Amino acid sequence: MKILVINGPNMNMLGIRQPEIYGSATYEDLKAMVREEAARLHVEVDFFQSNHEGALVDAIQQAYFDHVDGIVINPAAYTHTSVALLDAVKAVGIPTVEVHVSDPDSREEFRHVSYIRAACVGTVRGHGLPGYLEALRLLAG
């Protein structure tokens, strides 16, 4: 099984960006944690991060051609604005789990809307970085 982990804008700034919300672990720490769980689950995992919406759409589309079996996506701020990401996930038909480090429903009102959720098989939110492991297990299980 091959899973692609996609992270949207500012996720590369983990450990620097608002540690009171996102914690002190870095993006590299996140990748190492996910790799370790993927090895335990006997799953191949790749990562993609971009601050650009079109690059995220391209990565989702490429996952189709690369025969990826599942996508874990944290669209970050694009969660609340991007119909393009929703359409891309719908287009490829790859089982996708939405992940958020914080719980958007407990934050500002505009964060309560998730466009991509309608195309996802599950959502994990508010569980910190271990939420990525939950999403991985959902897809691998």
C-alpha positions in Angstrom: 0.0 0.0 0.0 1.2 3.5 -0.9 0.1 6.6 0.9 0.8 10.2 0.1 0.9 12.7 3.0 0.1 16.2 1.7 0.5 19.4 3.8 -0.6 22.8 2.8 0.6 26.3 3.6 2.7 27.1 6.6 2.9 23.4 7.7 6.7 23.6 6.9 6.9 26.1 9.7 5.9 23.6 12.4 7.9 24.2 15.6 8.2 27.9 14.7 4.6 28.8 13.9 2.3 29.5 16.9 3.7 26.7 19.1 0.9 27.3 21.6 -1.5 25.9 18.9 0.8 23.6 16.9 3.4 22.5 19.4 7.2 22.6 19.2 7.8 19.6 17.0 9.1 20.4 13.5 7.9 19.3 10.1 10.9 16.9 10.0 9.8 15.5 13.3 6.3 15.0 11.8 7.7 13.2 8.8 9.9 10.9 11.0 6.9 10.0 13.2 4.8 9.2 10.2 7.6 7.1 8.6 8.0 5.1 11.8 4.2 4.3 11.9 4.2 3.5 8.2 7.0 1.0 8.6 5.1 -0.6 11.5 2.0 -0.8 9.2 4.1 -2.1 6.3 2.9 0.9 4.2 5.0 3.0 1.8 4.7 6.7 2.5 5.7 9.8 0.6 5.4 13.5 1.5 4.5 16.7 -0.3 4.2 20.2 1.1 3.5 23.4 -0.6 2.3 26.9 0.2 0.7 27.1 -3.3 -2.8 25.8 -4.0 -2.1 24.8 -7.6 0.9 22.7 -6.5 -1.3 20.9 -4.1 -3.9 20.2 -6.8 -1.0 18.9 -9.0 0.2 16.6 -6.3 -3.3 15.1 -5.8 -3.7 14.6 -9.5 -0.2 13.0 -9.8 -1.1 10.6 -7.0 -3.7 9.1 -9.4 -1.0 8.5 -12.1 1.4 7.1 -9.4 -1.2 4.6 -8.3 -1.3 5.9 -4.7 -3.8 3.9 -2.6 -4.6 6.7 0.0 -4.0 10.3 0.7 -3.6 12.0 4.1 -4.1 15.7 3.6 -3.8 18.7 5.9 -4.9 21.5 3.5 -4.2 24.0 6.3 -5.8 27.4 5.4 -7.0 26.1 2.1 -9.4 23.9 4.0 -11.7 26.9 4.4 -11.3 28.3 0.9 -10.4 25.8 -1.8 -13.0 24.2 -4.0 -10.1 23.3 -6.3 -8.7 20.9 -3.7 -12.2 19.4 -3.2 -12.6 18.9 -6.9 -9.1 17.4 -7.2 -9.8 14.8 -4.5 -13.2 14.0 -6.1 -11.6 13.7 -9.6 -9.0 11.1 -8.6 -11.2 9.0 -6.4 -8.4 8.1 -4.0 -9.5 7.5 -0.4 -8.5 10.6 1.5 -8.4 11.5 5.2 -8.4 15.2 6.2 -6.1 16.0 9.2 -5.8 19.1 11.3 -3.3 19.5 14.2 -5.7 21.8 16.0 -9.5 21.6 16.1 -10.7 24.2 13.6 -14.2 24.0 15.2 -12.8 25.5 18.4 -11.1 28.4 16.7 -12.3 31.4 14.7 -15.7 31.1 13.0 -14.3 31.1 9.4 -12.3 27.9 10.3 -15.5 26.0 11.0 -16.0 25.4 7.2 -14.1 22.6 5.4 -14.7 22.4 1.7 -12.5 19.3 1.3 -14.3 17.3 3.9 -17.1 16.4 1.5 -14.7 14.3 -0.5 -12.9 12.6 2.4 -13.5 9.2 4.0 -12.6 10.6 7.4 -11.4 13.6 9.4 -9.0 13.7 12.3 -8.8 17.0 14.1 -7.5 18.4 17.3 -5.2 15.4 18.1 -1.9 17.2 17.4 0.7 15.5 15.2 -0.4 12.0 16.3 -3.6 12.7 14.3 -1.5 11.9 11.2 -0.9 8.5 12.6 -4.6 8.0 13.2 -5.3 9.0 9.6 -2.6 6.6 8.3 -4.1 3.7 10.3 -7.6 4.6 8.9 -6.3 4.2 5.4 -4.1 1.1 6.1 -6.7 -0.7 8.1 
